């Protein structure tokens, strides 16, 4: 993996995001695509796997999958990048597949990712179950040290449903998505375009949005979520994924 440059590290800390090319080589991208194809061909009963338009469009529990789809969360090029950005030992806090294609197309306005998979939703917090897993929507800056990593398996750009971001918006928790969508509706933001194998890393509280894709094909993203190993949440703990804490790296996807 090419090294993270000082300029990229500065951009991440100041603006809340950075795109790093070639985190995955062509062989790793092909391995992950093949694993998704194999899973898609199987008839499985799994609440975390959602189908639409003839495809698997969402997998909420990537850390619970077998083979490359869970191994990628511990893949050394990814872990070393995330440890440097987090500047701390890290733990897995979640992992989601998002597959956008013409038969399953969507857009979504400005929003932060202030929700996190937890062991149990704290007393008094809204009930939120995604793919059979409990999610707690944070109210403060508990997730300020977390880092999300979107690994692109296909082009994710202007016409293929790439992510738009609002630099420096990670410095506060903007709350429910509807509030941010209305407040920042007039600001187009910046397109964080990705080539296959690249990683878009950002603070989850950074406001982001996406538009419908207009190009043919698919836009498969592995949205991996990490937090510092000493992350503290009020009244609960992060979901107990079957992965070591702090996270240790592996060298192969098999």
C-alpha positions as CSV (number, residue, x, y, z in Angstrom):
1,X,0.0,0.0,0.0
2,X,1.4,3.4,-0.8
3,X,2.2,5.4,2.3
4,X,-0.2,8.1,3.6
5,X,1.5,11.4,2.8
6,X,1.7,14.3,5.4
7,X,-0.6,16.3,3.2
8,X,-3.2,13.6,3.2
9,X,-3.0,13.2,7.0
10,X,-3.3,16.9,7.5
11,X,-6.4,17.0,5.2
12,X,-8.0,14.2,7.2
13,X,-7.5,16.0,10.5
14,X,-8.5,19.4,9.2
15,X,-11.3,18.6,6.8
16,X,-12.5,15.3,8.2
17,X,-11.9,13.1,5.2
18,X,-9.3,11.8,2.7
19,X,-9.3,9.5,-0.3
20,X,-6.3,7.1,-0.5
21,X,-5.8,5.3,-3.8
22,X,-4.7,1.7,-4.3
23,X,-5.3,0.5,-0.7
24,X,-6.5,-2.8,-2.3
25,X,-4.7,-4.2,-5.3
26,X,-6.5,-5.7,-8.3
27,X,-6.2,-9.2,-6.9
28,X,-7.8,-8.2,-3.5
29,X,-10.7,-6.3,-5.4
30,X,-11.3,-9.4,-7.5
31,X,-11.3,-11.7,-4.4
32,X,-14.0,-9.5,-2.7
33,X,-16.1,-9.3,-5.8
34,X,-16.0,-13.1,-6.2
35,X,-17.0,-13.5,-2.5
36,X,-20.0,-11.2,-3.0
37,X,-21.0,-13.1,-6.2
38,X,-20.8,-16.4,-4.3
39,X,-22.9,-15.1,-1.4
40,X,-25.4,-13.7,-3.9
41,X,-25.8,-17.0,-5.6
42,X,-26.7,-18.8,-2.3
43,X,-30.2,-19.1,-0.9
44,X,-29.6,-17.9,2.7
45,X,-31.9,-16.9,5.6
46,X,-30.1,-14.0,7.2
47,X,-31.8,-10.9,8.5
48,X,-28.6,-8.8,7.9
49,X,-28.6,-9.6,4.2
50,X,-31.1,-7.5,2.2
51,X,-31.9,-8.2,-1.5
52,X,-33.4,-6.0,-4.2
53,X,-33.5,-5.8,-7.9
54,X,-32.0,-9.3,-8.2
55,X,-29.0,-8.4,-6.1
56,X,-27.8,-8.3,-2.5
57,X,-28.1,-4.5,-1.9
58,X,-27.1,-4.4,1.8
59,X,-25.3,-6.5,4.3
60,X,-25.4,-5.0,7.8
61,X,-23.1,-7.5,9.5
62,X,-19.9,-7.9,7.4
63,X,-17.9,-8.8,10.5
64,X,-20.2,-11.8,10.9
65,X,-19.7,-13.1,7.4
66,X,-17.2,-15.8,6.5
67,X,-14.1,-15.5,4.3
68,X,-12.9,-12.4,2.6
69,X,-16.0,-10.3,3.5
70,X,-15.0,-10.3,7.1
71,X,-11.3,-10.8,6.6
72,X,-11.1,-7.4,4.8
73,X,-11.8,-5.6,8.1
74,X,-8.5,-7.1,9.4
75,X,-6.5,-6.9,6.2
76,X,-3.2,-5.3,6.9
77,X,-3.3,-2.5,4.4
78,X,-6.6,-1.4,5.8
79,X,-5.7,-1.8,9.4
80,X,-2.4,0.1,9.1
81,X,-4.1,3.0,7.4
82,X,-6.9,3.2,9.9
83,X,-4.5,2.9,12.9
84,X,-2.5,5.9,11.5
85,X,-5.7,8.0,11.0
86,X,-7.1,7.1,14.4
87,X,-3.7,7.5,16.0
88,X,-4.6,4.7,18.4
89,X,-5.2,0.9,18.6
90,X,-8.6,0.2,17.0
91,X,-11.6,-2.0,17.3
92,X,-14.2,-2.9,14.7
93,X,-17.5,-1.0,15.3
94,X,-19.4,-2.2,12.2
95,X,-19.2,-3.1,8.5
96,X,-21.9,-2.7,5.8
97,X,-22.0,-3.6,2.1
98,X,-23.9,-1.0,0.0
99,X,-24.6,-2.1,-3.6
100,X,-26.2,0.7,-5.8
101,X,-27.3,-0.2,-9.3
102,X,-30.0,1.0,-11.8
103,X,-32.5,-1.5,-10.4
104,X,-31.8,-0.4,-6.9
105,X,-31.0,3.3,-7.0
106,X,-31.3,6.0,-4.4
107,X,-30.2,9.4,-3.2
108,X,-29.9,10.7,0.3
109,X,-29.4,14.2,1.6
110,X,-26.9,15.6,4.1
111,X,-26.5,13.4,7.2
112,X,-23.9,12.3,9.7
113,X,-23.3,8.7,10.7
114,X,-24.0,9.2,14.4
115,X,-25.4,5.7,15.0
116,X,-23.2,2.8,16.2
117,X,-23.9,-0.9,16.7
118,X,-24.1,-1.7,20.4
119,X,-24.5,-4.6,22.7
120,X,-27.8,-3.1,23.9
121,X,-29.6,0.2,23.3
122,X,-29.3,2.4,26.5
123,X,-32.5,3.0,28.6
124,X,-34.5,5.9,27.2
125,X,-32.8,5.9,23.8
126,X,-35.0,5.2,20.7
127,X,-35.3,1.6,19.5
128,X,-33.3,1.2,16.3
129,X,-32.7,-2.3,14.9
130,X,-30.8,-2.6,11.6
131,X,-30.4,-6.0,10.0
132,X,-31.3,-7.6,13.3
133,X,-28.6,-5.6,15.2
134,X,-29.2,-2.8,17.8
135,X,-28.0,0.7,16.9
136,X,-27.6,3.6,19.3
137,X,-27.7,7.2,17.9
138,X,-25.1,9.2,19.8
139,X,-26.1,12.6,21.1
140,X,-22.6,14.1,21.7
141,X,-19.1,13.7,20.5
142,X,-18.6,10.1,21.6
143,X,-17.7,9.1,18.0
144,X,-15.3,12.0,17.3
145,X,-12.3,9.7,17.3
146,X,-13.9,7.0,15.1
147,X,-13.0,6.5,11.5
148,X,-15.2,5.1,8.6
149,X,-13.5,3.5,5.6
150,X,-15.4,3.1,2.3
151,X,-13.5,0.6,0.1
152,X,-14.6,0.9,-3.5
153,X,-15.0,-2.3,-5.6
154,X,-16.4,-0.3,-8.5
155,X,-16.1,3.3,-9.7
156,X,-17.9,5.7,-7.3
157,X,-17.9,9.1,-9.0
158,X,-20.2,11.8,-10.4
159,X,-22.4,9.5,-12.5
160,X,-22.0,6.3,-10.4
161,X,-23.3,7.4,-7.0
162,X,-20.1,8.6,-5.3
163,X,-20.1,10.3,-1.9
164,X,-20.3,14.1,-1.5
165,X,-18.9,15.5,1.7
166,X,-19.0,18.8,3.6
167,X,-15.4,19.5,4.8
168,X,-15.0,20.4,8.5
169,X,-18.5,19.5,9.4
170,X,-17.2,16.7,11.6
171,X,-16.4,19.2,14.4
172,X,-19.9,18.8,15.9
173,X,-22.7,16.2,16.1
174,X,-25.4,17.6,13.8
175,X,-28.0,15.2,15.1
176,X,-30.9,13.6,13.2
177,X,-30.4,13.4,9.4
178,X,-33.5,15.5,8.7
179,X,-32.0,18.5,10.6
180,X,-28.8,18.5,8.6
181,X,-30.5,17.9,5.3
182,X,-32.6,21.0,5.7
183,X,-29.9,23.2,7.3
184,X,-27.3,22.5,4.6
185,X,-29.6,22.0,1.6
186,X,-28.0,24.9,-0.4
187,X,-24.4,23.7,0.0
188,X,-23.4,21.2,-2.7
189,X,-20.2,20.1,-0.8
190,X,-17.3,18.3,-2.4
191,X,-17.4,15.1,-4.5
192,X,-15.0,12.5,-3.0
193,X,-14.7,10.3,-6.1
194,X,-13.2,6.9,-5.8
195,X,-11.6,4.4,-8.2
196,X,-11.8,0.6,-7.5
197,X,-9.4,-0.3,-4.7
198,X,-9.4,3.1,-3.1
199,X,-10.4,4.0,0.4
200,X,-12.5,7.0,1.4
201,X,-11.7,7.5,5.1
202,X,-13.7,10.0,7.1
203,X,-14.9,10.9,10.5
204,X,-18.4,9.5,10.9
205,X,-19.8,12.8,12.1
206,X,-18.8,14.4,8.8
207,X,-21.9,15.4,6.8
208,X,-22.2,13.4,3.6
209,X,-24.8,12.7,0.9
210,X,-25.1,10.7,-2.3
211,X,-27.0,11.1,-5.6
212,X,-28.6,8.5,-7.8
213,X,-26.3,6.9,-10.3
214,X,-26.9,7.6,-13.9
215,X,-24.3,5.3,-15.4
216,X,-24.9,1.6,-16.1
217,X,-23.2,-1.0,-13.9
218,X,-22.9,-1.3,-10.1
219,X,-21.4,0.7,-7.3
220,X,-20.3,-1.7,-4.6
221,X,-18.9,-0.2,-1.5
222,X,-17.7,-1.9,1.7
223,X,-18.3,0.6,4.4
224,X,-16.1,-0.4,7.3
225,X,-16.4,1.2,10.7
226,X,-13.7,1.5,13.4
227,X,-13.2,3.2,16.7
228,X,-10.4,3.6,19.2
229,X,-10.1,0.5,21.4
230,X,-10.9,2.6,24.5
231,X,-14.2,4.0,23.1
232,X,-16.7,4.8,25.8
233,X,-20.5,5.0,25.2
234,X,-23.1,6.1,27.7
235,X,-25.0,3.2,29.3
236,X,-23.8,0.5,26.8
237,X,-20.9,-1.0,24.9
238,X,-20.1,-1.4,21.3
239,X,-21.5,-4.6,19.7
240,X,-19.4,-7.7,20.5
241,X,-18.2,-8.6,17.1
242,X,-16.2,-11.9,17.0
243,X,-12.9,-10.1,16.3
244,X,-10.0,-9.4,18.6
245,X,-9.8,-6.1,20.5
246,X,-7.6,-4.3,19.9
247,X,-7.7,-5.4,16.3
248,X,-4.8,-7.4,14.9
249,X,-3.9,-7.5,11.2
250,X,-3.9,-10.4,8.8
251,X,-1.9,-10.6,5.5
252,X,-4.2,-12.5,3.2
253,X,-7.8,-12.6,1.9
254,X,-8.7,-16.3,1.3
